[in-house]
Amino acid sequence: MQDEVRINESIRVPEVRVVGAEGENLGIMSTRDAFKKAQEDGFDLIEVSPKAKPPVAKIGDYGKYKYELKKKEKEIKAKSHVTETKVTQVKIGTGEGDLKRKANKVGEWLSDGHRVKIDLFLWGRYKYMEFAFLKERLERFLAIIPESFKIADEIKKSPKGLTVVLEPNKSGKNTAKKENNENK
């Protein structure tokens, strides 16, 4: 979206395609004639599409035009959904109740359409435990998440411990739960 809309005398092209105040097509006119027509009608000449050949100018109220543009931008902004990557941290010694609470929170984030990064936080001697054991602990947490998801970034080592990134799954099937059931 351009910041500066040219109106009236600031339109510097020799001719424009003119759209009337009621939306009717008035054809291609010289810019001077189009400006005179707009003044006769008591309106402004507003350049609405400067990149067209020839540029398109509309006869209308400039204040109303700016208001309509702002209204459209607000609607677009309201409809756009920004996805964030939410982060939660789980430790090896985290109790069942806390794990369920965190899993429910992750489920809420997934249902809102956000990506979720889950860290299995390791400190001290836990960092040197067997990878398969640590991966199984993280997969246990994934199994109790109530919302359907797919794994966007596989379980891997990170500076904090192990990390996995989840995305909402539209099909309603968890990709991780199938794998967990097969391993048992």
C-alpha distance (Angstrom), angle and dihedral (degrees) to the residues before:
residue distance angle dihedral
M1 . . .
Q2 3.78 . .
D3 3.79 120.4 .
E4 3.79 99.6 -146.7
V5 3.81 120.5 54.0
R6 3.79 113.2 -165.5
I7 3.79 117.6 -134.3
N8 3.81 137.6 -179.4
E9 3.84 113.1 -26.3
S10 3.81 94.2 6.5
I11 3.84 90.0 71.8
R12 3.82 100.6 98.8
V13 3.81 103.6 -178.1
P14 3.84 119.6 107.8
E15 3.83 95.8 -126.2
V16 3.79 138.8 14.2
R17 3.78 138.8 -169.5
V18 3.79 104.1 -115.1
V19 3.80 127.9 -144.8
G20 3.81 114.5 -166.6
A21 3.81 128.0 -128.6
E22 3.83 91.4 -95.8
G23 3.83 93.3 48.0
E24 3.81 95.9 -98.1
N25 3.81 119.6 143.0
L26 3.81 111.0 -114.3
G27 3.81 94.4 -179.4
I28 3.79 131.3 -129.7
M29 3.81 115.7 -29.4
S30 3.75 136.8 165.6
T31 3.80 110.3 -91.3
R32 3.81 91.0 -117.9
D33 3.84 92.6 54.6
A34 3.80 91.6 46.0
F35 3.81 90.6 51.1
K36 3.84 90.9 50.1
K37 3.82 90.4 49.5
A38 3.82 90.4 51.1
Q39 3.83 91.5 49.8
E40 3.82 91.3 49.1
D41 3.82 89.3 53.8
G42 3.83 90.7 46.6
F43 3.82 94.7 -114.8
D44 3.81 140.5 107.5
L45 3.80 128.1 -103.5
I46 3.81 105.7 -122.9
E47 3.81 123.1 -169.2
V48 3.82 102.9 -136.3
S49 3.80 101.0 169.6
P50 3.82 111.9 26.5
K51 3.83 95.9 171.1
A52 3.82 95.8 58.1
K53 3.82 120.2 100.5
P54 3.01 102.5 -95.2
P55 3.83 99.9 14.2
V56 3.82 116.5 -109.5
A57 3.80 118.2 -121.1
K58 3.79 126.6 -175.2
I59 3.77 128.2 -151.0
G60 3.79 107.9 -135.0
D61 3.79 149.5 100.4
Y62 3.83 108.7 -54.6
G63 3.82 93.8 -152.0
K64 3.79 91.3 52.9
Y65 3.81 90.4 46.9
K66 3.84 91.8 53.4
Y67 3.81 90.0 47.2
E68 3.81 91.4 52.6
L69 3.82 91.3 48.9
K70 3.81 91.7 51.9
K71 3.79 90.5 47.1
K72 3.84 91.3 52.6
E73 3.82 91.6 47.7
K74 3.81 90.5 51.6
E75 3.82 91.1 51.2
I76 3.80 91.8 49.8
K77 3.79 91.2 47.9
A78 3.80 91.8 48.7
K79 3.81 92.2 50.8
S80 3.79 95.4 47.4
H81 3.79 113.9 90.7
V82 3.77 118.2 -152.8
T83 3.77 112.9 -148.2
E84 3.74 115.9 -147.4
T85 3.74 128.8 -165.8
K86 3.79 105.5 -121.2
V87 3.80 118.5 -159.4
T88 3.78 129.7 -148.9
Q89 3.77 128.9 177.0
V90 3.79 127.5 -144.8
K91 3.80 125.8 -173.6
I92 3.78 129.1 -155.5
G93 3.81 92.9 -113.2
T94 3.83 95.8 47.3
G95 3.81 110.7 131.8
E96 3.82 125.0 -119.3
G97 3.81 94.2 -108.2
D98 3.79 92.6 52.6
L99 3.80 91.2 45.5
K100 3.81 90.9 53.3
R101 3.81 91.3 48.1
K102 3.81 91.3 49.9
A103 3.83 91.0 45.4
N104 3.82 90.1 52.8
K105 3.81 90.3 50.2
V106 3.81 90.2 50.2
G107 3.82 88.0 49.5
E108 3.83 90.2 53.6
W109 3.80 91.3 50.5
L110 3.80 91.5 49.1
S111 3.82 91.9 48.9
D112 3.82 88.2 52.1
G113 3.82 88.0 56.3
H114 3.81 98.9 -107.7
R115 3.78 127.6 138.5
V116 3.79 113.8 -119.4
K117 3.79 127.4 -149.6
I118 3.80 113.7 -159.7
D119 3.80 119.4 -162.8
L120 3.79 122.3 -163.4
F121 3.79 95.2 -151.8
L122 3.79 114.6 -143.4
W123 3.78 127.5 -172.8
G124 3.78 135.8 174.6
R125 3.79 115.2 -13.7
Y126 3.83 92.2 -3.5
K127 3.81 88.8 75.7
Y128 3.80 89.8 67.3
M129 3.80 97.6 50.4
E130 3.79 120.3 117.3
F131 3.83 112.8 -74.9
A132 3.83 93.9 -134.8
F133 3.83 90.9 55.3
L134 3.81 92.6 49.0
K135 3.81 91.9 45.6
E136 3.80 90.1 52.0
R137 3.83 90.1 52.7
L138 3.80 90.9 52.9
E139 3.82 91.6 46.2
R140 3.82 89.4 53.3
F141 3.80 88.1 58.0
L142 3.81 91.1 48.2
A143 3.80 90.0 52.8
I144 3.83 93.0 61.1
I145 3.83 95.4 52.0
P146 3.84 104.5 115.0
E147 3.82 97.6 -152.3
S148 3.81 124.0 75.6
F149 3.79 114.7 -107.3
K150 3.77 144.0 162.3
I151 3.77 126.0 -137.3
A152 3.79 109.5 -110.0
D153 3.80 96.1 178.2
E154 3.82 117.9 25.8
I155 3.81 122.1 -123.7
K156 3.78 108.5 -78.6
K157 3.78 141.3 156.5
S158 3.79 118.0 -86.3
P159 3.80 133.1 176.5
K160 3.83 89.4 -93.0
G161 3.81 96.5 45.5
L162 3.82 124.2 -87.2
T163 3.79 125.6 -5.2
V164 3.80 135.7 -167.8
V165 3.82 129.3 177.6
L166 3.82 120.6 -147.3
E167 3.81 131.2 -165.2
P168 3.81 129.6 -165.7
N169 3.79 111.9 -91.6
K170 3.81 114.7 -140.7
S171 3.82 94.4 -165.1
G172 3.80 91.8 64.9
K173 3.81 96.8 -125.1
N174 3.79 123.8 114.3
T175 3.77 112.3 -132.2
A176 3.81 91.7 -161.6
K177 3.83 96.5 50.7
K178 3.81 92.4 58.6
E179 3.81 90.9 52.6
N180 3.82 91.4 48.7
N181 3.79 92.9 51.3
E182 3.81 91.8 49.5
N183 3.82 91.8 52.4
K184 3.84 93.9 55.1
